[in-house]
Amino acid sequence: MAKKEKEINLEDLEEELADTGEPEEEIEEIEEFSLDEISEEEEISEIFEEREEIEEEEAPKEEIIDERIYIIPLAKARKGPRNKRSKKAIRYLREYMMRHFKPESLVITQEVNEKIWERSIQKPPRKLKVRATKNIDGLVVVYLA
């Protein structure tokens, strides 16, 4: 029992769209140009202008409530299996920051993570100096000091 194919007419579709009451969106036309008209210097200057605009937009100022510098002991991470030390060091870092800052959410920057994992999983640093900032929303960000 095959389903009957329903023929759809273009005029019927336009009427249905008009009946829904949604406003029609106007499409802006783009001017045509050839690649020969643009020189390399103009292309490069346009790219730099776009990057400058992007950089200005990316840096919203967040109001920092508190900023502290800590030297976090990670020697406890040396206890237990060798192949879990850096993982444990990250966990101890999180616990330490939770205990001292009591944040709603915690972000460890990639620099800190890379510093801990620098000498592989078996040899994390015994202590680490970090700078932690807390903003109005309760977000704590941990930077390398």
N, C-alpha and C positions, 0 to 999 in steps of 0.2 A: 504494500500500500504506500505508494509514493505520494509525497506531499505535492500539492498543486503549486506551481510557481506563480507568484503574484507579480503582475507587470506593474512597474513603477514608472510613472510619467513625470517628467521634469516639471511640468506645470503644476501637478498635484503637490510636489515637494515644496515648491515656492509658495503655494497657497497655505500649506501647513505651517511653514515658517512664519508667514505673515499673520496667521491666526494665533500663534503662541504669544505674540506681543513683544517679543524680544527686539531691541533696537538692532538694526543692521550695522555692522562695523565697517567703517570705511578703510580701505587699504591705500596706504600711501605709495605713490609711484616713485621708484628710484631712478635717478638720472643715469642714463647709459654713458659709459666712458670706455675708452680703449686703454690698454696697458701701456701702449707706446707714448701716450700723452704724459704719463707720470714719470718723472725722473727718479733715480735712486735716492737723491738727496731729499726730495719731498717725501718719499716713502719713509725714510729713516726719521725725519723730523716729525712726521705724523705718529710714528710708533712711540717716540720719546714723549710726545705730548700726551698720548693715551696713558703711558706708564705713570707720568707725573700726576694725572688726574686720579688714577687708581690708588696711588700711594697716599694722596691726601684724604681719600675717602676711607681707607682702611684703618686709620689710627683714631678711633673714637676715644676720647678721654674718659677713663673710668675713675670714679672717686675712690681713692684708696683710704681705708679707715686706719689700717694698722700695717706696719712693716717691721719685721724682725729678722735678725741674723742668728742662725743656730749652727753649732757644730754637733752633728748627729753621730752618736757612736753606733757603728755597724758591726762591731766585733762579735756580737751574739750570732751573727749570720754564719760565723765560722764553725759553729757547732752543728753536727749532723752531717749528712752526706755531702761530698765535695761538689756533686753535680747539681746542687740546688742552692748554692750559696748566694748568687746574685738575685735569684728570685726571692729568697728570704730577706736580703738586704732591702729590696724594694718594699716588701711587706713591712719591715721594721720602720722604714722611712714613713710610710703611710700611717702606721700606728702612732709614731712619734708626733707627726703633724696633727693627727686627730686629737691626741691627748692634749697638746699645747694650744691649738687654735680653736678647736671645736667648730669646724666649718660645716656648712650645709653640703658643699661639694668641694672636692680637692682635685687639683690638676698638677701633675708633675711634668715639667717641661722636658722636651726631648734632650736638652743638654745634660740635665741631671741623670736621666736614664742612660744616656751614652757614657757618662762618666762612670757610673756603677758597672756597666757592662764592658767597659774599655779593655779590661784584662781578662775577658771571657767569663764564663759562668763560675769557674772555680776560684777566682781570686778577686773578689770585690774589695774596695778600699775599706780600711778599718774605721775610718771616720770621714765625714763629708761636711764641708762648710756650705750652707745654703742660705738663701735670702727668701723669705716667705712674705707675701702680701695678701691682705684680705680686703675685699671691696664691700660695698654697701649690701650687695645681694648675698653675702656670706660665702662667696667663692674665694678659695685660697689657692694661689698659684705659687709653686715652689720653683725658684730659679737657682742656678749655680752662682755662688758668691765668689 
